[in-house]
Amino acid sequence: METTKMTVRVSRDILEQAKLYAQAHDTTLTRLINAYLQQIAAGQDPLSTAPIVQRLTGSLSAAVGKDDYRRHLDEKYGRPG
């Protein structure tokens, strides 16, 4: 596969955090970005495989919907007014 360079502007804080993440996972920023973009190109939602999403998957009944959540918030915090 042919590769090319690209320039991307990100905040310094995000870049430093990404570098630390890559180092902690024994990889490079190039590999991280490439893997993310490959998932997008394949029509996958990269967030659906995120560890936090995996841990939370199935924690609620499939019968619970957005309206149920809104009702819960209304009961817990009351309607802003």
N, C-alpha and C positions, 0 to 999 in steps of 0.2 A: 504494500500500500504506500502510495506517495504521501509524504507529509509536507506541511508548510508551516511557516511561522505566523503568529498573529499577535496583535497587541490588544491587551484588555486592561481597562482601568478599573481598579477596585480600591477600596479604602485601605489604608496602611494596616489598620487593626485587623481587618478580614484577612489580608494577605499573611500577616504574622500568625494568626490562628490557623490558617490553612497549612502553612509550613509546619507548624507544630503537629498538626493532625497527620500530615503526610509522614513526618519523621516517626511519630509514634506507631504508625501502621506500616512502617518499612516500605514506603513507596515514594513517588515523586508527585509534585503538583501536576506535571504533564500527564501522568497516568491517571490521576484523580479526575482531571478535567476531561480527558479522553473517554474514560469510562462513563462519566455523567452524560456527555454529549452523545455517546453511542446509544445509551438508553433512550434518550429523547428521540434520536433518529429512528430507532426501532419502534417508536410509538408507545413506549413504556413510560409510566410515571415513576421517575426515580425516587420520589418520596414514598411510594407504596412499599418499597423494600428497605426503607430506613429502619434502623433497629428500634427506635421508639414506636414506630407504627406497628412493627411486628409484635412488640410486647403488648400493645394495647388492643390488637386485633382480637375480636371475640370477647372482649371484656363486657360488652353490652349486648343485650338481646337484639336480634335483627328486627324485632317489632318496635324498637325505640327509634323515633325519628326526630327531625328538627323541631317539629311542633311540640313534642314532649319535652325537649330540652328547653325551649323557650318558656313553656309553662313552668318548668322547674325553676328557671331563673326569675320569672315573675313572682313565684311563691317565695323564693328565698330572699330576693332583694327588693321586691315591690317594683311597681312601674315608676319610671322617672316622671316627675311631673312638675 
